[in-house]
Amino acid sequence: ILEEWCGLQRCGSNEELSGSALEKRMLSLVGPLRSKRICVTRGGEGAALLCRNHDGSYAFCEHCGYELPSSGGDSDTVGA
């Protein structure tokens, strides 16, 4: 939804939701959103975080998430 609000083309495949492709998509949202940090949560596939450093560069990191024992209900493993 954010991509549409910012006039960007929606993601076409899961390949665009990880690695350098995702980092590029997140960087394209920084300007329109005027944000220093963007977090993309991917359910059971973990999350990605893009943060602006003090020097104006950006740091990108991903985590595949944690597997939790089933407790009979949904669990928020990212906390975003």
Secondary structure, DSSP 8 states (H G I E B T S, - for coil): -HHHHTT-----SGGGGSHHHHHHHHHHHHHHHT-SEEEEE-GGG-EEEEEE-TTS-EEEEEE--------SS---SS--
